[in-house]
Amino acid sequence: MGFMYLMQNFQSERIIACTSAVASGDRMLEDAIQYGRDRSAFGKPIIKREYWQHKIVDLTAKLEAARSLSYRGAEAYNEDKYVKRGDVSLETAKLISLAKVFVGDAMTEIADQCLQIHGGWGYTEEFPIARAWRDQRLFRIGGGTTETMRYYLAKLMGL
């Protein structure tokens, strides 16, 4: 039964990881925006460059989509576990797994682009983005790799 108990905990582990990753994404974006305000290049703060403004807008949209999908997964999990007092349904497992795939991909892009805003300094341990960039990588591995999630989702979708 040990394997079955482990499998039952995967959905809660995944939804907790999603919400944690989204919180990390918030912090990465806040730090990148602040750095962009503080760092000047060619006579003005880099956050005043149209390229970085558009990039921040796009990353913020992805972060909000990740947050929404994570919250939907958490709501479905709570409904199944505490209102219906049962195990999570296949629909809920699918929603949580979709959240994990999407959040993983979104956080990878957010971390990479936030590090890029910092330029060479972002790669040094003096800036928190260096660790956040490295740490977010675990999200795509823990609780089931992104590849495993896609395989599992394809099965749930009857593909």
GIBELRA-V885222 format. One record per backbone hydrogen bond with DSSP energy under -1.0 kcal/mol. CO is the residue of the C=O (numbers start at 1). NH is the residue of the N-H. Records with the same first field share a line. If there is no record, write none. Layout:
CO = NH + NH
//
This chain:
1 = 5
2 = 6
3 = 7
4 = 8
5 = 9
9 = 13
10 = 14
11 = 15
12 = 16
13 = 17
14 = 18
15 = 19
16 = 20
17 = 21
18 = 22
19 = 23
20 = 24
21 = 25
22 = 26
23 = 27
24 = 28
25 = 29
26 = 30
27 = 31
28 = 32
29 = 33
30 = 34
31 = 35
32 = 36
33 = 37
34 = 38
35 = 39
36 = 47
39 = 46
41 = 44
44 = 41
45 = 48
46 = 49
49 = 53
50 = 54
51 = 55
52 = 56
53 = 57
54 = 58
55 = 59
56 = 60
57 = 61
58 = 62
59 = 63
60 = 64
61 = 65
62 = 66
63 = 67
64 = 68
65 = 69
66 = 70
67 = 71
68 = 72
69 = 73
70 = 74
71 = 75
72 = 76
73 = 77
74 = 78
75 = 79
76 = 80
77 = 81
78 = 82 + 83
79 = 84
80 = 86
89 = 93
90 = 94
91 = 95
92 = 96
93 = 97
94 = 98
95 = 99
96 = 100
97 = 101
98 = 102
99 = 103
100 = 104
101 = 105
102 = 106
103 = 107
104 = 108
105 = 109
106 = 110
107 = 111
108 = 112
109 = 113
110 = 114
111 = 115
112 = 116
113 = 117
114 = 118
116 = 119
118 = 121
119 = 122
120 = 123
121 = 124
124 = 127
127 = 130
128 = 132
129 = 133
130 = 134
131 = 135
132 = 136
135 = 138
138 = 141 + 142
140 = 146
141 = 144
145 = 149
146 = 150
147 = 151
148 = 152
149 = 153
150 = 154
151 = 155
152 = 156
153 = 157
154 = 159
155 = 158
//
